[in-house]
Amino acid sequence: MNYVFVIAAVFSACTCFFSASTAQAVTREPFNYAIVISKQTAADPRWAEVATVLAKKYATAKIFTYGTLDELVGPLTKFSPDYIAFVCTPQEASPGFVIQAGRFNRKLENAPYGTAVWGIVTGYSHDDALRIAKDNAPPKINFGLGGMLRFIDALPEGVAYSEFIEKKHAWQEKNKGMKLKNRNDAPNDHLMAMVKLINSNNVDGVWTSGHAENDIWSLYYPEGPSYIVAENGGLSGSLDGESVASVTSTNPKIYLGVGNCLTARIDNVNASYALSWLHSGGANQYFGYIVETYYGLMGWGMADNFFYRGGLFNVAESAFVANQSLMLAMNKRLVPGELKDMEYDKDATVVYGDPAWMATVPDSTAKSAEHWSSKLDRTVDGNKIRWELTVTFKKTIDFSPMSGSDLRPVFVFLPERVKKARVSGKVSNVSAYHIANNFVVVNFKGKIAAGETRKFVFTSETT
């Protein structure tokens, strides 16, 4: 069983309004799903429909309206959400709102850590947001396309190109049932090859690194002739300053701006890279930075969580896990000299899309690529619950906090809310941990060889 949230919903009367579900999303067990929408946006029937569709999609969904977000700290703490979908017009989904949403989430029951996996459901138009809200059939990421050399090993099939101009002929290829091949015969410019693949509607996920801005991504680093440009909701390939191809893809996919600056920043709706991918590129979940990135814990941490944790996490969950890992590093001062860098990264990224949309790495390759596997055992003794987390390492992992940007602690969602949790026994093999109401995050000590196991035990109360 994946340790996702499994919560029985108990609703009480409040000033917020509730929409009963008619069909549970097929990919999920029951959980609490909060839909948060401003009163101004809820007054627009087109955007109100987006919220209503999400409420009907999930069995334990509840719609909350607000004048200011902080009005909802009490009601949402009482509701105890596992997911929060902020339904926003593209104008509302500003960098300031992204920062505000992340901080709001850390004011709920797990303060100062986050409580709910969250995302912003928006689009270049309300039709994009409605399409995203309606989609109840998320794909497995069977075929991936990388604008950087990484992560293809976790998928059944895919192609990845180097973003470094001095290594532009390097690329990776993986065919179904075959091992990853590192090749050195890429096209002199791979722009058209990428556009052709995307337009084939066979690509389930795209990820990129290198130079970028609000409305443009450069295929080569530090500079080159090729770009993907966003304008008026469209995407075009540009070579030597001339538009040479349009990106027009309709199959549902994810886009991960893992190592790019600014691609998720919405300052101008008609010059937004993220919105154009939601509108013209078929992206139903988009992850990226709203600032210039240099530290990268949130970006690379999110990607490791998505590709190398056995397919446990979707995009929004992967970002949430990375953020709680960052919070652990900050709160426990694991790398004191990098606290300012961590603070910079803390509210620098966002996921656009339904946060519970479970597009994940497929089981067929997830286990072979994962860095470790985890098992959580639960036993009851009187009024105590004993939790034993066993982690089996498949790769050699060094947990020594040499740099905060490399910290990747073990994270597990708990299958129920826990009360008065406390560690049990010795923790000499652990450098830092945090037990929240609905998750546990543990940073072990030192280098752990492939094949070894580590345990972390804690207790909670039944009443």
Long-range contacts (C-beta under 8 A, 24 or more apart in sequence): 1-415, 2-312, 3-312, 3-374, 3-376, 3-412, 3-413, 3-414, 3-415, 4-28, 4-29, 4-31, 4-413, 4-415, 5-29, 5-31, 5-32, 5-82, 5-83, 5-413, 5-415, 5-438, 6-30, 6-31, 6-415, 6-416, 7-31, 7-32, 7-60, 7-80, 7-82, 7-416, 7-417, 8-60, 9-59, 9-60, 11-62, 12-78, 14-75, 14-78, 15-75, 16-62, 16-63, 16-64, 16-65, 16-75, 17-63, 17-65, 18-55, 18-62, 18-63, 19-51, 19-52, 19-55, 19-56, 19-61, 19-62, 19-63, 20-55, 21-55, 21-56, 21-57, 21-58, 21-59, 21-60, 21-61, 22-56, 23-56, 23-57, 23-136, 24-58, 24-59, 25-57, 25-58, 25-136, 25-356, 26-136, 26-137, 27-136, 27-138, 27-358, 28-58, 28-356, 28-358, 30-59, 30-60, 31-58, 31-60, 31-82, 31-83, 31-356, 32-60, 32-62, 32-79, 32-80, 32-81, 32-82, 32-83, 33-58, 33-60, 33-61, 33-62, 33-81, 33-82, 33-83, 33-85, 33-356, 34-61, 34-62, 34-64, 34-76, 34-79, 34-81, 34-83, 34-84, 34-85, 34-116, 35-61, 35-62, 35-63, 35-64, 35-84, 35-85, 35-87, 36-64, 36-65, 36-66, 36-69, 36-72, 36-76, 36-84, 36-85, 36-86, 36-87, 37-63, 37-64, 37-65, 37-66, 37-86, 37-87, 37-88, 38-65, 38-66, 38-67, 38-88, 38-92, 39-65, 39-66, 39-67, 41-87, 41-88, 41-89, 41-92, 44-89, 44-126, 46-126, 46-130, 47-87, 47-89, 47-126, 47-129, 49-126, 49-130, 50-87, 50-121, 50-126, 50-129, 50-130, 50-133, 51-87, 53-130, 53-133, 53-134, 54-85, 54-87, 54-121, 54-133, 54-354, 57-133, 57-134, 57-136, 57-354, 58-356, 69-100, 69-101, 69-104, 70-104, 70-107, 72-104, 73-104, 73-107, 73-108, 76-108, 77-108, 77-109, 80-109, 80-115, 80-417, 80-437, 81-108, 81-115, 81-116, 82-116, 82-117, 82-438, 83-116, 83-117, 83-118, 83-119, 83-316, 83-355, 83-356, 84-116, 84-117, 84-118, 84-119, 84-355, 85-118, 85-119, 85-120, 85-121, 85-354, 85-355, 85-356, 86-118, 86-119, 86-120, 86-121, 87-120, 87-121, 87-122, 87-129, 88-120, 88-121, 88-122, 89-122, 89-126, 90-122, 90-123, 90-124, 90-266, 90-269, 90-272, 90-275, 91-269, 92-122, 93-120, 93-122, 93-266, 93-352, 94-266, 94-267, 95-265, 95-266, 95-267, 95-290, 95-291, 98-264, 98-290, 98-347, 98-350, 99-290, 99-347, 101-350, 102-323, 102-346, 102-347, 103-347, 106-327, 109-437, 110-436, 110-437, 110-438, 112-327, 112-331, 113-324, 113-327, 113-331, 113-434, 113-436, 114-320, 114-323, 114-324, 114-327, 115-436, 115-437, 115-438, 116-320, 116-355, 117-316, 117-317, 117-320, 117-355, 117-356, 118-316, 118-320, 118-351, 118-355, 119-285, 119-316, 119-350, 119-351, 119-352, 119-353, 119-354, 119-355, 120-350, 120-351, 120-352, 120-353, 121-352, 121-353, 121-354, 122-275, 122-278, 122-352, 123-275, 123-278, 123-279, 124-233, 124-269, 124-272, 124-275, 124-276, 124-278, 124-279, 125-233, 125-279, 128-275, 128-278, 128-279, 131-284, 132-278, 132-284, 132-353, 132-354, 132-357, 133-354, 135-252, 135-284, 135-354, 135-357, 137-252, 138-252, 138-284, 138-314, 138-357, 138-358, 138-359, 138-360, 139-204, 139-251, 139-252, 139-253, 139-359, 140-204, 140-359, 140-360, 140-361, 140-362, 141-204, 141-205, 141-254, 141-359, 141-360, 141-361, 141-362, 142-204, 142-362, 143-202, 143-203, 143-204, 143-205, 144-203, 144-204, 144-205, 144-206, 144-207, 145-194, 145-197, 145-198, 145-203, 145-205, 145-206, 145-207, 146-172, 146-206, 146-207, 146-208, 147-194, 147-206, 147-207, 147-208, 147-209, 147-210, 147-217, 147-219, 148-207, 148-208, 148-209, 148-210, 148-258, 148-259, 150-207, 150-303, 151-207, 151-303, 151-307, 152-180, 153-180, 153-369, 154-307, 154-308, 154-361, 154-365, 154-366, 154-369, 155-205, 155-307, 155-361, 155-362, 155-365, 156-362, 156-364, 156-365, 159-193, 159-197, 161-186, 161-190, 161-193, 161-194, 161-219, 162-186, 163-208, 163-209, 163-210, 163-219, 163-220, 163-221, 164-220, 164-221, 165-220, 165-221, 165-222, 165-223, 165-224, 168-220, 168-224, 189-219, 189-224, 189-225, 189-226, 189-239, 190-219, 190-226, 191-219, 191-226, 191-228, 191-237, 191-239, 191-244, 191-245, 192-237, 192-244, 192-245, 194-219, 194-237, 195-237, 195-245, 195-246, 195-247, 198-247, 198-249, 198-281, 199-247, 199-248, 199-249, 201-249, 201-250, 201-251, 201-282, 202-251, 203-249, 203-251, 203-253, 204-251, 204-252, 204-253, 204-254, 204-359, 205-253, 205-254, 205-255, 205-256, 205-359, 206-253, 206-254, 206-255, 206-256, 206-281, 206-283, 207-255, 207-256, 207-257, 207-258, 207-303, 208-255, 208-256, 208-257, 208-258, 208-259, 208-260, 208-263, 209-258, 209-259, 209-260, 210-259, 210-260, 211-260, 211-261, 212-257, 212-260, 212-261, 212-262, 212-263, 212-273, 213-261, 213-262, 213-263, 213-273, 214-262, 214-263, 214-265, 214-266, 214-267, 214-268, 214-271, 214-272, 214-273, 215-268, 215-271, 215-272, 215-273, 215-276, 216-273, 217-257, 217-260, 217-263, 217-273, 228-273, 230-271, 230-272, 230-273, 230-275, 230-276, 230-277, 231-270, 231-271, 231-276, 232-270, 233-270, 233-275, 233-276, 233-279, 233-280, 234-276, 234-279, 234-280, 235-276, 235-277, 235-280, 235-281, 246-280, 247-280, 247-281, 248-280, 249-280, 249-281, 249-282, 250-282, 251-282, 252-282, 252-284, 252-359, 253-281, 253-282, 253-283, 253-284, 253-359, 254-283, 254-284, 254-285, 254-286, 254-287, 254-315, 254-359, 255-281, 255-283, 255-285, 255-286, 255-287, 255-288, 256-287, 256-288, 256-302, 256-303, 256-306, 256-315, 257-286, 257-287, 257-288, 257-289, 257-299, 258-287, 258-299, 258-300, 258-302, 258-303, 259-293, 259-296, 259-299, 259-300, 260-288, 260-289, 260-293, 261-289, 261-291, 261-292, 261-293, 262-288, 262-289, 262-290, 262-291, 262-292, 263-288, 263-289, 264-288, 264-289, 264-290, 264-349, 264-350, 264-352, 265-289, 265-290, 265-291, 274-352, 278-352, 278-353, 283-353, 284-353, 284-354, 284-357, 284-359, 285-314, 285-315, 285-316, 285-351, 285-352, 285-353, 285-354, 285-357, 285-359, 286-351, 286-352, 286-353, 287-315, 287-318, 287-319, 287-349, 287-350, 287-351, 287-352, 288-349, 288-350, 289-348, 289-349, 290-348, 290-349, 290-350, 291-344, 291-348, 293-345, 293-348, 294-341, 295-338, 295-341, 295-342, 295-344, 295-345, 295-404, 295-405, 296-345, 296-405, 297-322, 297-325, 297-326, 297-329, 297-342, 297-345, 297-404, 297-405, 297-407, 298-322, 298-323, 298-326, 298-345, 298-346, 298-348, 298-349, 299-349, 300-405, 301-325, 301-326, 301-407, 301-408, 302-349, 304-371, 304-408, 305-408, 305-411, 306-360, 306-361, 307-361, 307-369, 308-369, 308-370, 308-371, 309-370, 309-371, 310-361, 310-366, 310-367, 310-370, 310-373, 311-360, 311-361, 311-362, 311-363, 311-366, 311-367, 311-370, 312-360, 313-360, 314-355, 314-356, 314-357, 314-358, 314-359, 314-360, 315-351, 315-353, 315-357, 315-359, 316-351, 316-353, 316-355, 316-356, 316-357, 317-355, 317-413, 319-349, 319-351, 321-411, 321-441, 324-411, 324-434, 324-436, 324-439, 324-441, 325-407, 325-408, 325-409, 325-411, 325-441, 326-404, 326-407, 327-434, 328-407, 328-409, 328-432, 328-433, 328-434, 328-441, 328-443, 329-401, 329-404, 329-407, 329-432, 329-443, 331-434, 332-431, 332-432, 332-434, 332-443, 334-401, 334-404, 334-407, 334-431, 334-432, 334-443, 335-401, 335-402, 335-403, 335-404, 335-407, 338-403, 338-404, 338-405, 341-404, 341-405, 342-404, 370-394, 371-395, 371-397, 371-408, 372-397, 372-410, 374-410, 374-412, 376-412, 376-414, 376-415, 378-415, 380-462, 382-462, 383-461, 383-462, 383-463, 384-459, 384-460, 384-461, 384-462, 385-418, 385-459, 385-460, 385-461, 385-462, 386-424, 386-457, 386-459, 387-414, 387-418, 387-421, 387-440, 387-457, 387-458, 387-459, 387-460, 388-455, 388-456, 388-457, 389-440, 389-442, 389-455, 389-456, 389-457, 389-458, 390-453, 390-454, 390-455, 391-442, 391-444, 391-453, 391-454, 391-455, 391-456, 392-451, 392-452, 392-453, 393-448, 393-449, 393-450, 393-451, 393-452, 393-453, 393-454, 394-450, 394-451, 395-450, 396-447, 396-448, 396-449, 396-450, 397-447, 397-448, 398-446, 398-447, 398-448, 399-431, 399-443, 399-444, 399-445, 399-446, 399-447, 399-448, 400-445, 400-446, 400-447, 401-431, 401-443, 407-443, 409-441, 409-442, 409-443, 409-444, 410-441, 410-442, 410-443, 410-444, 410-456, 411-439, 411-440, 411-441, 411-442, 412-439, 412-440, 412-441, 413-438, 413-439, 414-438, 414-439, 414-440, 418-460, 419-460, 419-461, 419-462, 419-463, 420-460, 420-461, 421-458, 421-459, 421-460, 422-458, 422-459, 422-460, 423-456, 423-457, 423-458, 424-457, 424-458, 424-459, 425-457, 427-456, 429-454, 430-456
